[in-house]
């Protein structure tokens, strides 16, 4: 996105300064590897579509898929913002979570297994096809060398 694409109609807002800040933040986070996260890959689906011709696309996509394939079944911190009823609501939510976890843990575990198998299968197929392509390219080069040697 160019700076010219962004227009902010508010008194006292320096659009160029805002864009420089955004660009520097994106550059810093890119260097830190923040945007390699699978959630970012999902958010950037339209950009990934344009990378299809790039050799690294499939490797990047498989990496993003590997990161996103597994459902997080771990406990998480339950908080309540409404101070008046916070202790009661936190206890209620923890009780509900424990009941849900009891019923859904097996399903999540099975889903993680299936997702992992799919990703592993795709990665294995990709590796096999890459090897096959290399062998075919070598064979073509050999045949072309023989044909030009006649």
ABEGO torsion letter per residue (X at the ends): XBAAABBBBBBGBBAAAAAAAAAAAAAAAAAAGAAABAAAAAAAAAAAAAAAABAAAAAAAAAAAAAAABBBABBBBBBBABAAAAAAAAAAAAAAAAAAAAAAAAAAAAAAAAAAAAAAAAAAAAAAAAAAAAAAAAAAAAAAAAAAAX
